[in-house]
Amino acid sequence: MIIGKTGCGLQYAVKKGGSAVAYCALSIRCGTRDEKGFPNGIAHFTEHTVFKGTLRKSAATINGYLDRLGGELNAYTTKEEIVFHATVLKEDLPKAASLLLELATDASFPEEEIRTEQGVVIDEIKSYKDSPSDDVYDRFEEALFAGHPLSSPILGTERSVKKITSKDLHAFVKDRFVPWKMALTVVAPLEEKKMEKTVQRLVDKVFSDRTYEFTVQTTDYFTPEMQRFDKTVEKHNHEVNAVLGCTAPSLYEEKDRLTAILLSNILGGPASNSLLNSLLREKHGWVYGVESSYTQYADTGILAICFGCDRPNVDKCVRAIGQVLDRLMDKPLSEGRLKAAKKQLLGQLAVSGENGETQCLAMGKSLLAFGTVTTEQANREKIEAITAAQLQAMARKIFAKENLSRLVFL
């Protein structure tokens, strides 16, 4: 792997991998929490509307540009980043990377396309609310981070999306899409030095004649003053959806966050033998589904247990979850159980890491956060070093009853 930075400040990483397919991604450190001064949802709306035309390409041309090559073009927005990514045959890598840079720097945001896309995004907001399992998590996060930019919904609201104009989009991109907040990453079956030269050439072509005013943007950091709540909202749905959780270690609390990742995986990870799935679904059949998720932000995190069940089972599920959490806090895992849990997590990470697209996206996130790419071996060593006492201490820190919040959609 080669990691570097261009003269304009854009970071890059290229890695040889795969056999015929190339993956590339342009990650921008700018998400929903960075919308101050703009309508809520503009980060996500920008991600949508860059595809509606650039100074050199129409929407139709963009939509068919990689399709004609047998490739794929996609994007997503989170609370802290916007990512454009593409998958193409290895010989078409320069075209894909060039397109990603063009979308981020030369989008035209035509007014007629904006009006159309407002309708699309508003429909997306409405359909999202029709999914109680998704909506309850958003409302939980909104309450947990109340009064802070992290509480804002990624999609925005129907009212805020209607306010977005072409002028807003141009101003947002000019102010936030700057090269020192970007990372271009590539995973392809090509010689790494050759890929590095391609990246440097494309970046220089885009940014060599551009000037940017460097402004220090203040960040509203989240202070971990617990905003504990216990809310029940009557939705009159057949299925009850609930979230229990609290704030957790941030992205930069490296030792603690890896311990929290392991803890969350033991508790309600994707495997059917996770503690909550084994108890609530496999043993008792009380839930349609249950999972534990851990999301890391720059200054905080959120560990949430989500489940869906019939009304008569809600209280039983909450009590059972409480008992599982109590056991994790009261008694350290045995050496054998801890060893098995680590192996399971490392296996999941290894399987996921074999996917070139996953590698490419993870490289971009790591570059933006740490200025480098953490190796699989380094992560393995850190996870292997976690002790039962550290895991128990993390459970006590996160799941103390005075910290836990709950939101239930009945």
matplotlib code that plots the C-alpha trace (Angstrom):
import matplotlib.pyplot as plt

x = [0.0, 1.2, -0.1, 0.5, -0.7, -0.8, 0.3, -3.2, -3.7, -5.8, -4.8, -4.6, -4.0, -3.6, -3.5, -3.0, -5.7, -8.2, -8.0, -9.9, -12.0, -10.9, -12.6, -12.1, -13.7, -13.6, -14.3, -15.1, -15.0, -18.3, -21.6, -24.8, -23.1, -21.3, -24.5, -24.4, -25.7, -27.5, -30.8, -30.8, -30.3, -28.2, -25.2, -27.4, -29.1, -25.7, -24.8, -27.9, -27.7, -24.1, -25.3, -27.7, -25.0, -21.5, -20.0, -19.0, -21.5, -25.3, -27.2, -27.9, -24.2, -23.2, -25.8, -24.6, -20.9, -19.8, -22.8, -21.5, -18.2, -20.0, -19.2, -21.2, -21.3, -22.8, -22.6, -23.7, -23.9, -23.3, -23.3, -19.6, -18.8, -20.0, -18.5, -18.7, -17.4, -17.2, -16.5, -15.0, -12.7, -9.1, -8.4, -11.1, -9.9, -8.7, -12.1, -13.9, -11.5, -11.7, -15.5, -15.6, -13.3, -15.5, -18.7, -17.2, -15.7, -17.8, -21.4, -23.8, -26.9, -29.5, -32.7, -35.1, -33.2, -33.3, -37.0, -37.4, -34.9, -36.6, -39.7, -37.5, -35.9, -39.2, -40.6, -37.5, -38.2, -41.8, -40.9, -38.3, -40.9, -43.0, -40.2, -40.6, -37.4, -35.4, -37.5, -37.2, -33.4, -33.3, -35.6, -33.5, -30.3, -32.1, -33.1, -29.7, -27.9, -30.6, -29.4, -26.3, -25.7, -25.4, -29.1, -30.1, -31.5, -29.3, -32.2, -33.4, -37.1, -39.7, -39.7, -35.9, -35.4, -37.9, -35.7, -32.6, -31.7, -29.0, -27.3, -27.2, -25.6, -22.9, -22.1, -22.0, -19.7, -17.4, -17.1, -17.0, -15.6, -12.0, -9.0, -7.6, -10.8, -10.7, -9.2, -9.0, -8.5, -8.0, -7.9, -7.1, -5.1, -2.5, 1.1, 0.9, 3.4, 1.4, -1.8, -0.2, 1.0, -2.5, -4.0, -1.5, -2.0, -5.8, -5.7, -3.2, -5.4, -8.4, -6.9, -3.8, -5.6, -8.0, -7.7, -9.4, -9.7, -8.6, -11.0, -11.0, -14.4, -15.4, -16.8, -19.5, -18.1, -20.4, -20.0, -20.9, -23.4, -25.9, -29.3, -31.0, -34.6, -37.3, -40.0, -42.9, -44.6, -48.0, -47.7, -50.5, -48.3, -48.6, -44.9, -43.3, -39.9, -37.5, -34.0, -32.0, -28.6, -26.3, -23.2, -20.0, -16.3, -15.5, -13.5, -10.3, -10.5, -8.7, -8.3, -11.8, -13.5, -12.0, -13.2, -16.7, -16.7, -15.9, -18.5, -21.2, -20.4, -20.7, -23.9, -25.9, -23.6, -24.6, -23.9, -26.8, -24.9, -24.8, -26.1, -29.3, -30.2, -29.6, -31.8, -34.6, -35.0, -33.6, -34.6, -37.8, -39.0, -40.0, -38.5, -38.6, -35.0, -32.5, -29.1, -26.5, -24.8, -21.9, -21.5, -18.3, -18.1, -15.2, -16.1, -18.5, -20.3, -23.5, -24.1, -27.7, -29.7, -32.6, -35.4, -38.9, -41.5, -45.2, -46.7, -47.1, -43.3, -41.9, -41.5, -40.1, -37.5, -36.5, -36.0, -34.1, -31.8, -31.2, -30.2, -27.7, -26.2, -26.0, -24.1, -21.6, -21.1, -20.9, -18.8, -15.9, -16.0, -14.1, -10.8, -12.4, -15.4, -13.3, -10.9, -13.9, -15.5, -12.2, -11.8, -15.4, -14.9, -11.6, -13.1, -15.9, -13.5, -11.3, -14.2, -15.4, -11.9, -11.6, -14.1, -12.3, -15.0, -15.1, -11.3, -11.5, -14.2, -12.4, -9.2, -10.9, -12.5, -9.2, -7.3, -9.7, -9.7, -6.1, -4.1, -3.0, -4.5, -4.5, -3.4, -5.4, -2.5, -2.4, -6.1, -5.7, -3.0, -5.0, -8.1, -6.1, -4.7, -8.2, -8.6, -11.7, -11.3, -11.2, -14.3, -16.1, -15.0, -16.3, -19.7, -19.9, -19.0, -21.5, -24.4, -24.7, -28.4, -28.0, -26.6, -29.1, -31.9, -34.9, -37.4, -40.3, -42.7, -45.9]
y = [0.0, 3.5, 6.5, 10.1, 13.7, 15.9, 19.5, 20.8, 18.8, 15.9, 12.6, 9.3, 5.6, 3.0, -0.8, -3.7, -6.3, -8.4, -9.7, -7.7, -5.1, -1.7, 0.2, 3.9, 6.2, 10.0, 10.6, 14.1, 15.1, 16.8, 15.4, 16.3, 17.7, 20.3, 21.9, 25.0, 28.0, 25.8, 24.0, 20.6, 17.8, 19.8, 17.3, 14.4, 16.6, 17.6, 13.9, 13.4, 16.5, 16.3, 13.6, 16.0, 17.6, 19.2, 22.0, 19.4, 16.6, 16.4, 14.2, 11.7, 11.5, 11.0, 8.3, 6.3, 7.1, 4.1, 1.9, 1.8, 0.5, -2.2, -0.3, 1.1, 4.6, 5.2, 7.6, 7.9, 10.5, 10.0, 12.4, 13.1, 12.3, 12.2, 9.5, 9.0, 5.6, 3.6, 0.0, -0.5, -2.8, -2.1, -0.4, 2.1, 3.2, 6.7, 7.4, 6.5, 8.5, 11.5, 11.4, 11.3, 14.4, 16.1, 15.5, 16.9, 20.0, 21.0, 20.2, 22.7, 22.2, 23.2, 24.7, 22.4, 19.3, 20.6, 20.9, 17.3, 16.0, 17.7, 15.6, 12.4, 13.1, 14.1, 10.8, 9.1, 10.8, 9.7, 6.1, 6.1, 7.1, 4.2, 1.9, 2.0, 0.1, 2.8, 5.7, 4.7, 4.6, 8.1, 9.5, 7.8, 9.4, 12.7, 12.6, 11.4, 14.2, 16.8, 20.4, 19.2, 19.0, 15.2, 15.1, 16.3, 13.7, 12.9, 13.2, 16.5, 17.2, 17.9, 21.6, 22.0, 20.1, 22.5, 25.4, 24.2, 26.3, 26.1, 29.0, 27.1, 24.0, 26.0, 27.8, 24.5, 22.8, 25.8, 26.1, 22.4, 20.4, 21.5, 19.3, 19.1, 17.5, 14.9, 11.4, 9.5, 5.7, 2.9, -0.9, -2.5, -5.3, -2.8, -1.8, 0.6, 3.1, 3.3, 3.9, 6.6, 8.5, 8.2, 9.7, 12.5, 13.4, 13.5, 15.5, 18.0, 18.4, 19.3, 21.5, 23.0, 26.2, 26.5, 28.7, 28.1, 30.4, 28.5, 29.1, 27.6, 26.0, 25.7, 22.3, 21.9, 19.1, 17.0, 17.1, 13.8, 15.1, 12.3, 13.3, 10.2, 9.6, 6.9, 7.6, 5.6, 6.8, 5.3, 4.4, 1.9, -0.5, -4.3, -4.6, -2.8, -1.3, -0.3, 1.0, 0.9, 2.6, 5.4, 7.4, 5.3, 5.9, 8.1, 7.3, 8.7, 6.7, 3.8, 1.3, 1.9, 1.8, -1.6, -2.9, -1.5, -3.1, -6.5, -5.9, -5.0, -8.0, -10.4, -8.8, -8.5, -8.9, -10.4, -14.0, -16.1, -17.1, -13.5, -13.3, -11.4, -13.3, -16.6, -15.7, -13.5, -15.1, -18.6, -19.7, -17.8, -16.6, -13.2, -11.0, -10.7, -9.5, -8.0, -6.4, -4.3, -1.5, 0.7, 3.9, 6.0, 9.8, 12.2, 13.3, 10.6, 7.4, 5.5, 1.9, 0.9, -2.3, -2.5, -5.1, -5.6, -7.8, -8.2, -6.0, -8.7, -9.4, -5.9, -6.0, -9.5, -8.4, -5.4, -7.5, -10.1, -7.6, -6.0, -9.4, -10.0, -6.6, -7.2, -10.4, -8.7, -6.0, -8.4, -11.2, -11.2, -13.6, -16.8, -17.2, -19.7, -17.5, -14.4, -16.2, -17.5, -14.0, -12.5, -15.2, -14.6, -10.9, -11.2, -13.7, -11.4, -8.5, -10.7, -11.9, -8.3, -7.1, -9.5, -7.3, -4.7, -2.1, -2.5, -2.1, 1.0, 2.7, 1.8, 3.3, 6.6, 6.8, 6.0, 8.6, 11.3, 10.4, 9.5, 10.6, 6.9, 3.5, 1.1, -2.4, -5.6, -7.0, -3.9, -4.2, -7.9, -7.4, -4.7, -6.9, -9.9, -7.8, -6.9, -8.6, -9.9, -7.1, -4.4, -5.8, -5.9, -2.3, -1.2, -2.9, -1.1, 2.2, 2.0, 0.0, 1.5, 2.0, 5.7, 6.0, 3.9, 5.6, 3.9, 4.7, 2.5, 2.7, 0.9]
z = [0.0, -0.8, 1.3, 0.4, 0.2, -2.9, -2.8, -2.5, 0.7, -0.7, 0.9, -1.0, -0.6, -3.3, -2.7, -5.0, -4.8, -6.7, -10.2, -12.8, -10.9, -9.6, -6.7, -6.0, -3.6, -2.9, 0.8, 2.1, 5.8, 5.7, 6.9, 8.6, 11.6, 9.4, 8.1, 10.3, 8.4, 5.8, 5.8, 7.6, 5.0, 2.6, 2.9, 1.8, -0.8, -2.2, -2.5, -4.6, -6.8, -7.9, -10.2, -11.9, -14.0, -14.0, -16.0, -18.7, -18.3, -18.3, -15.9, -18.6, -19.5, -15.8, -15.3, -18.3, -18.1, -16.1, -17.1, -20.6, -19.2, -17.1, -14.0, -11.0, -9.5, -6.0, -3.0, 0.6, 3.4, 7.1, 10.1, 9.4, 5.8, 2.2, 0.0, -3.8, -5.0, -8.2, -9.3, -12.8, -14.8, -13.9, -17.3, -16.7, -13.3, -14.5, -16.0, -12.7, -10.5, -12.8, -12.7, -8.9, -8.7, -11.3, -9.4, -6.2, -7.8, -10.8, -10.1, -11.7, -9.5, -12.2, -10.6, -12.5, -11.3, -7.7, -7.7, -9.0, -6.5, -3.6, -4.4, -4.5, -1.1, 0.5, -0.7, 0.8, 4.1, 4.2, 3.2, 6.0, 8.5, 7.3, 8.6, 12.4, 13.0, 11.2, 12.5, 16.1, 15.9, 14.4, 17.0, 19.7, 18.4, 18.1, 21.8, 22.9, 21.2, 21.7, 21.1, 19.2, 15.4, 15.8, 16.6, 13.1, 10.7, 7.7, 5.3, 6.8, 7.2, 4.5, 5.5, 5.5, 2.1, 0.4, 1.5, -0.3, -3.4, -6.1, -4.4, -1.1, -2.8, -4.6, -1.3, 0.7, -1.8, -2.1, 1.6, 2.6, -0.4, -0.1, -1.0, 2.5, 3.6, 0.9, 0.5, -2.7, -2.2, -4.7, -4.6, -7.9, -9.5, -10.8, -9.8, -6.9, -8.2, -11.5, -9.5, -7.4, -10.5, -12.0, -8.8, -8.6, -12.2, -11.9, -8.7, -10.1, -13.2, -11.1, -8.4, -10.0, -11.2, -8.3, -5.3, -2.0, 1.0, 4.0, 6.8, 10.3, 10.8, 14.4, 15.5, 18.0, 20.1, 22.1, 25.8, 27.4, 29.8, 29.9, 28.6, 29.9, 28.9, 29.0, 26.4, 25.0, 21.8, 20.8, 17.0, 16.8, 14.9, 15.1, 15.8, 18.8, 18.1, 20.8, 21.4, 24.6, 24.7, 25.6, 24.5, 24.0, 23.2, 20.3, 17.2, 18.8, 22.0, 20.3, 23.1, 24.4, 21.0, 20.1, 23.5, 22.7, 19.3, 20.8, 23.6, 21.1, 18.9, 21.9, 22.9, 19.7, 16.7, 13.3, 14.4, 15.6, 18.7, 20.1, 23.7, 22.9, 19.7, 21.5, 24.4, 22.9, 19.5, 19.6, 23.1, 23.8, 20.4, 21.8, 19.1, 15.3, 15.5, 17.9, 17.4, 19.1, 17.0, 17.9, 15.9, 16.4, 15.9, 16.3, 19.8, 21.0, 20.0, 20.5, 21.5, 20.9, 21.3, 18.9, 18.9, 17.4, 19.1, 19.8, 22.5, 25.2, 25.0, 25.5, 29.2, 29.1, 26.5, 28.5, 31.7, 29.8, 28.2, 31.6, 33.0, 30.2, 30.8, 34.5, 33.9, 31.7, 34.3, 37.3, 36.0, 33.6, 30.7, 31.1, 29.2, 26.8, 26.1, 25.6, 23.2, 21.2, 21.0, 19.8, 17.1, 15.9, 15.6, 13.9, 11.5, 10.6, 10.0, 7.8, 5.7, 5.3, 4.6, 1.6, -0.3, -2.4, -2.0, 1.7, 1.8, -0.3, 1.8, 5.0, 3.7, 3.0, 6.5, 8.1, 6.1, 7.0, 10.7, 11.3, 8.3, 7.7, 7.1, 10.0, 8.9, 9.5, 11.5, 13.8, 14.5, 15.2, 17.7, 19.6, 19.7, 20.9, 23.7, 25.2, 28.6, 30.4, 33.0, 30.3, 28.7, 32.1, 32.9, 29.5, 30.2, 33.6, 32.0, 29.2, 30.7, 34.1, 34.8, 35.3, 31.8, 29.8, 27.8, 26.2, 23.4, 22.6, 19.6, 20.6]

ax = plt.figure().add_subplot(projection="3d")
ax.plot(x, y, z, "-o")
ax.set_aspect("equal")
plt.show()
